[in-house]
Amino acid sequence: MNCLCDIKRNAVITWLESFYLEPNNGERLFLSVFLVHVIFMCLQTTMFKFPGIVFAIEKYLALLLIVLKIIVFDKYNDKMLLFGAVLLVDAFLVAGISTYQEALIFGIVLLGCKGVDFVKILKVYIAGNIAVLLAAFVASRLDIIEDLVYIRDYVVERNSFGTIYPTDFAAHIFFLLCAYYYLIKDSIQKRHLVTGILVSAIVYVFCDTRLDSITMLFLVAGIGLVKFSKNCIWEKGVFLCRLNALVNGVIPYIPVMGFLFMYFMSCFFQPNIAFFRLFDKLLSGRLKLGNKALEDYGITLFGQTVSMNGNGGSLISLGGNYFFIDCSYLLVFCCYGVLFLLLIFLIHYWCCKKYRGDVYYLVILTVVVINCVVAHHMIDLAYNPFYLALLAKKSG
């Protein structure tokens, strides 16, 4: 009997050793967990109803498995160890003080994707998002879930297609388009750009999401500029070289500029001044809401609980009770604190440095952080997977 137990124990030990020694198992573990986690995160942006405990169990199990991957498979240099420690300590403090767990989820997943092929991460991200969005669209058409249609100015219909709000649907489409363009970056043709323009137009017509549709057009323009500048008739690709210099010199600092722009515009917002009224109208009221956020909550190091009442999930109008921070920079600043915002700036800078030769990634990241001026999805992995490129394995 003892001999049989020893054989079984040795077999288990041998299997664990072989599992540990096979480096691809770490990647497989992460991609499997990430796929399930993306699906569950996307489900929370739809009208599908599940008990909260289901999402809680999935979240904590996913984080546990990713931490296991970090412990068993990953090795970090001293700089990344220090960064990871600071990021996780700050994220834990943010979660404890503000009760928001998004920073902690973002930090663990970011550290856990080390060594995982970034292209594979994007493929998993696309698969999970499309599966949920298609399911939500079909279910809303069949009246399995509520199909929310909002009316703007008593005339314009804004369709949500099974998601909780039209802008959430549009944001999913925008980030999927970003991921798709990056995956086909080496084979982009005019038809792909035309498709992007059509997608932007369709989203605008059916969802009336002006700002998201505009950023989609920015994306198409940026990708087209990079694609066709490679065929420029200028001698030795002078135009592309100058474009590279501009991209590498400006893009690393765009989040800082975006934050400063929104911070000071919101901070000094005066509704009786025409200049501010114009910008506030262009940004769909975000300066007014940003001003309220800064006045009511101010600056913290590790974040705070911000009482927000946003549209979504219901057709009931909030009227004067509506308050939501749509700008990612102000949202992170108010909810997660100054330190976490600085860490995001650092992550962005390092991503730009790592991918300085990949103009497509830099253009996509630029459009993403421009979109973050008007949308709150900067660290939401159901939408934005592009900061995972920092520690993921660079393809090619």
C-alpha positions in Angstrom: 0.0 0.0 0.0 2.8 2.4 0.9 4.6 1.5 -2.3 1.5 2.4 -4.3 1.2 5.8 -2.5 4.9 6.5 -3.2 4.3 5.7 -6.9 1.3 8.0 -7.1 3.2 10.8 -5.2 6.2 10.5 -7.5 4.0 10.6 -10.5 2.3 13.8 -9.3 5.7 15.3 -8.5 7.0 14.4 -12.0 3.9 15.9 -13.6 4.3 19.1 -11.7 8.0 19.3 -12.6 7.2 18.8 -16.3 4.4 21.4 -16.1 6.8 23.9 -14.5 9.6 23.2 -16.9 7.4 23.7 -20.0 7.4 27.5 -20.5 4.5 27.6 -22.9 2.2 26.4 -20.1 2.5 29.8 -18.5 1.2 31.4 -21.6 -1.5 28.8 -22.0 -2.7 29.4 -18.5 -2.8 33.2 -18.9 -4.6 33.1 -22.2 -7.2 30.7 -20.9 -7.9 32.7 -17.8 -7.8 36.0 -19.8 -10.4 34.7 -22.3 -12.8 33.8 -19.5 -12.2 37.0 -17.7 -12.7 39.1 -20.8 -16.0 37.3 -21.4 -17.2 37.9 -17.9 -16.1 41.6 -17.9 -17.9 42.2 -21.2 -21.0 40.5 -19.9 -21.2 43.1 -17.2 -21.5 45.8 -19.9 -24.6 44.0 -21.4 -28.2 43.6 -20.3 -27.6 39.9 -19.4 -28.5 39.4 -15.7 -26.4 37.2 -13.5 -26.1 37.1 -9.7 -23.3 39.3 -8.5 -21.7 36.3 -6.7 -21.0 34.7 -10.1 -18.9 37.7 -11.3 -17.1 37.8 -7.9 -16.2 34.1 -8.0 -14.9 34.4 -11.5 -12.9 37.6 -10.7 -11.1 36.2 -7.7 -10.5 32.9 -9.2 -9.0 34.5 -12.3 -6.7 36.8 -10.2 -5.6 33.7 -8.1 -4.7 31.8 -11.3 -2.8 34.7 -12.7 -0.9 35.2 -9.5 -0.1 31.5 -9.6 1.3 32.0 -13.1 3.4 34.9 -11.9 4.9 32.9 -9.0 5.5 29.7 -11.0 6.6 30.9 -14.4 7.6 34.5 -14.4 11.0 36.1 -13.6 11.5 39.9 -13.4 14.5 42.1 -13.4 15.1 44.5 -10.5 13.5 47.4 -12.2 10.3 45.5 -13.0 10.3 44.0 -9.5 10.4 47.5 -8.0 7.7 48.7 -10.4 5.5 45.7 -9.8 5.8 46.1 -6.0 4.9 49.8 -6.2 2.0 49.1 -8.5 0.5 46.3 -6.4 0.9 48.1 -3.1 -0.7 51.2 -4.5 -3.5 49.1 -6.1 -4.2 47.4 -2.8 -4.3 50.8 -1.0 -6.6 52.2 -3.6 -8.9 49.1 -3.3 -8.9 49.5 0.5 -9.5 53.2 0.6 -11.8 53.8 -2.4 -13.4 50.3 -2.5 -12.7 50.3 -6.3 -10.9 47.1 -7.4 -10.3 48.0 -11.0 -6.7 49.2 -10.3 -5.9 46.0 -8.6 -7.3 43.9 -11.4 -5.4 45.9 -14.0 -2.2 45.6 -12.0 -2.3 41.9 -11.5 -3.3 41.2 -15.2 -0.6 43.6 -16.4 2.1 41.8 -14.4 0.7 38.4 -15.2 0.9 38.8 -19.0 4.7 38.8 -18.9 6.1 36.6 -21.6 2.7 36.1 -23.3 2.6 36.9 -27.0 0.8 40.2 -27.4 -0.8 39.2 -30.7 -2.3 36.1 -29.0 -3.6 38.4 -26.2 -5.3 40.6 -28.8 -6.8 37.5 -30.6 -8.2 36.2 -27.3 -9.5 39.7 -26.5 -11.3 40.0 -29.9 -12.8 36.5 -29.6 -14.2 37.2 -26.1 -15.6 40.6 -27.1 -17.2 39.4 -30.3 -18.8 36.4 -28.7 -20.4 38.5 -26.0 -21.5 41.3 -28.3 -23.0 38.9 -30.8 -24.8 37.1 -28.1 -26.1 40.4 -26.7 -27.2 41.6 -30.1 -29.1 38.4 -30.9 -30.6 38.2 -27.5 -31.8 41.8 -27.7 -33.4 41.2 -31.1 -35.2 38.1 -29.8 -36.4 40.0 -26.6 -34.4 37.6 -24.4 -32.8 40.7 -22.8 -34.0 44.3 -22.8 -33.1 46.3 -25.9 -32.4 49.8 -24.6 -33.2 52.5 -27.1 -32.6 56.1 -25.9 -34.2 59.1 -27.5 -32.1 62.3 -27.9 -33.9 65.6 -28.5 -37.2 63.8 -29.0 -36.1 62.6 -32.4 -32.8 60.7 -32.6 -32.8 57.1 -31.6 -29.7 55.8 -29.8 -29.5 52.0 -30.0 -27.6 50.0 -27.4 -27.8 46.6 -29.2 -28.0 44.6 -25.9 -25.4 46.6 -24.1 -26.2 48.9 -21.2 -25.8 52.2 -23.1 -25.0 53.3 -26.7 -21.6 54.7 -25.8 -20.6 51.3 -24.3 -21.5 49.5 -27.5 -19.6 52.2 -29.5 -16.6 51.9 -27.2 -16.5 48.1 -27.7 -16.5 48.6 -31.5 -13.8 51.3 -31.3 -11.4 49.1 -29.4 -12.2 46.0 -31.5 -11.3 48.1 -34.6 -8.0 49.1 -32.9 -7.1 45.5 -32.1 -8.2 44.3 -35.6 -6.0 46.9 -37.3 -3.0 46.0 -35.2 -3.4 42.3 -36.1 -3.5 43.0 -39.8 -1.0 45.8 -39.8 1.3 44.1 -42.2 -1.4 43.5 -44.8 -3.6 46.5 -44.5 -5.3 47.5 -47.8 -7.6 50.4 -48.8 -10.6 48.1 -48.3 -9.7 47.8 -44.7 -9.7 51.5 -44.3 -13.0 51.9 -46.1 -14.4 49.3 -43.8 -13.3 51.3 -40.8 -15.0 54.4 -42.2 -18.2 52.5 -42.8 -18.1 51.0 -39.3 -17.7 54.6 -37.9 -20.7 55.8 -40.0 -22.9 52.8 -39.0 -22.1 53.3 -35.3 -22.9 57.0 -35.6 -26.2 56.5 -37.5 -27.5 53.8 -35.1 -26.0 54.9 -31.8 -25.6 58.6 -32.3 -22.2 58.5 -30.5 -20.5 61.4 -32.1 -17.2 61.4 -30.1 -16.6 57.7 -30.4 -17.3 57.8 -34.2 -14.8 60.7 -34.6 -12.1 58.8 -32.8 -12.7 55.8 -35.2 -12.1 58.2 -38.1 -8.9 59.4 -36.4 -7.9 55.8 -36.1 -8.5 55.2 -39.8 -6.7 58.4 -40.8 -3.7 57.5 -38.6 -3.4 53.9 -39.9 -3.9 55.1 -43.5 -1.1 57.8 -43.0 1.3 55.2 -41.8 0.4 52.6 -44.5 0.6 54.9 -47.5 3.6 56.9 -46.2 5.7 53.8 -46.7 5.0 54.1 -50.4 5.8 57.8 -50.4 7.8 59.1 -53.4 10.0 61.1 -51.2 13.6 60.0 -51.4 14.5 57.1 -49.0 11.2 57.5 -47.2 12.0 60.9 -45.7 8.3 61.4 -44.9 8.1 58.2 -42.9 11.3 59.1 -41.1 9.9 62.4 -40.1 6.6 60.8 -39.1 8.6 58.4 -36.9 10.4 61.3 -35.2 7.2 63.0 -34.5 5.6 59.9 -33.2 8.5 59.0 -30.9 8.9 62.6 -29.7 5.2 63.4 -28.8 3.2 60.2 -28.2 4.9 59.2 -24.9 3.6 62.5 -23.4 0.0 62.6 -24.8 -1.6 61.3 -21.6 0.1 64.0 -19.5 -1.1 66.6 -22.0 -4.6 65.1 -22.1 -4.8 65.2 -18.3 -3.5 68.7 -18.0 -5.9 69.9 -20.7 -8.9 68.4 -19.0 -7.8 69.3 -15.5 -7.3 73.0 -16.1 -10.2 73.3 -18.5 -12.5 71.7 -15.9 -10.9 73.4 -13.0 -11.4 76.9 -14.4 -14.7 76.1 -16.2 -17.1 79.1 -16.1 -20.5 78.4 -17.8 -21.0 82.2 -18.3 -17.9 82.4 -20.6 -18.6 81.6 -24.3 -15.2 79.9 -24.7 -15.9 77.4 -22.0 -19.5 76.9 -23.1 -18.2 76.0 -26.6 -15.7 73.5 -25.4 -18.2 72.0 -23.0 -20.7 71.5 -25.8 -18.1 70.0 -28.1 -17.2 67.5 -25.2 -20.8 66.8 -24.4 -20.8 68.4 -21.0 -17.6 66.8 -19.7 -16.1 70.1 -18.6 -19.0 70.9 -16.3 -19.0 67.4 -14.8 -15.2 67.5 -14.4 -15.5 70.8 -12.6 -18.0 69.3 -10.2 -15.8 66.3 -9.6 -12.7 68.4 -8.8 -14.7 70.8 -6.6 -16.5 68.1 -4.7 -13.7 65.5 -4.3 -10.3 67.2 -5.0 -6.9 65.6 -4.8 -6.0 62.3 -3.0 -3.0 60.1 -3.1 -4.7 56.8 -3.0 -8.2 57.5 -4.3 -11.6 57.8 -2.8 -15.2 56.7 -3.2 -16.9 59.0 -5.7 -20.7 58.9 -5.8 -21.6 58.7 -9.5 -25.0 58.3 -11.1 -24.6 57.5 -14.8 -27.0 56.6 -17.5 -27.0 52.9 -18.6 -28.9 49.8 -17.8 -32.2 51.6 -17.6 -34.3 54.0 -19.6 -35.3 56.0 -16.5 -34.0 59.5 -16.8 -31.7 60.7 -14.0 -32.4 64.4 -14.8 -30.5 66.7 -12.5 -29.1 63.8 -10.5 -26.9 62.7 -13.4 -23.2 62.8 -12.5 -20.5 60.7 -14.1 -16.8 61.3 -14.9 -16.4 60.2 -18.5 -12.8 61.4 -18.9 -10.4 58.6 -18.0 -7.8 61.0 -16.7 -10.1 62.8 -14.3 -11.7 59.4 -13.3 -8.3 57.9 -12.4 -7.2 61.1 -10.7 -10.4 61.4 -8.5 -11.2 57.7 -7.9 -7.7 56.0 -7.9 -5.5 58.9 -6.8 -2.5 60.8 -8.0 0.0 58.0 -7.5 -1.9 55.6 -9.7 -2.3 58.2 -12.4 1.5 58.8 -12.4 2.0 55.0 -12.7 -0.3 55.0 -15.8 1.8 57.8 -17.3 4.9 55.7 -16.6 3.3 52.5 -18.2 2.3 54.6 -21.2 5.8 56.0 -21.6 7.5 52.5 -21.3 5.0 51.1 -23.8 6.0 53.8 -26.3 9.7 53.2 -25.6 9.3 49.4 -26.1 7.4 49.8 -29.3 9.2 52.9 -30.7 9.9 51.0 -33.9 6.3 49.9 -34.3 4.5 52.9 -35.7 1.2 51.1 -36.0 1.1 50.3 -32.3 2.1 53.9 -31.5 -0.6 55.4 -33.7 -3.3 53.1 -32.2 -2.1 53.9 -28.7 -2.3 57.6 -29.5 -5.9 57.3 -30.7 -6.7 55.3 -27.6 -5.4 57.9 -25.2 -7.1 60.7 -27.2 -10.4 58.7 -26.8 -9.7 58.5 -23.1 -10.2 62.3 -22.9 -13.9 61.6 -23.6 -14.3 58.0 -22.4 -13.6 56.3 -19.1 -12.1 53.0 -20.3 -8.4 53.6 -19.9 -7.7 50.7 -17.4 -10.9 48.7 -18.2 -9.6 45.5 -19.8 -13.0 44.7 -21.2 -12.2 47.6 -23.6 -8.5 48.5 -23.6 -5.9 45.7 -23.8 -3.1 47.8 -25.3 -1.2 48.6 -22.0 -0.7 44.8 -21.6 1.9 45.2 -24.4 4.3 46.5 -21.7 5.2 43.1 -20.3 3.8 40.9 -23.0 6.1 39.3 -25.6 6.6 41.6 -28.6 5.7 39.7 -31.7 8.0 39.8 -34.7 
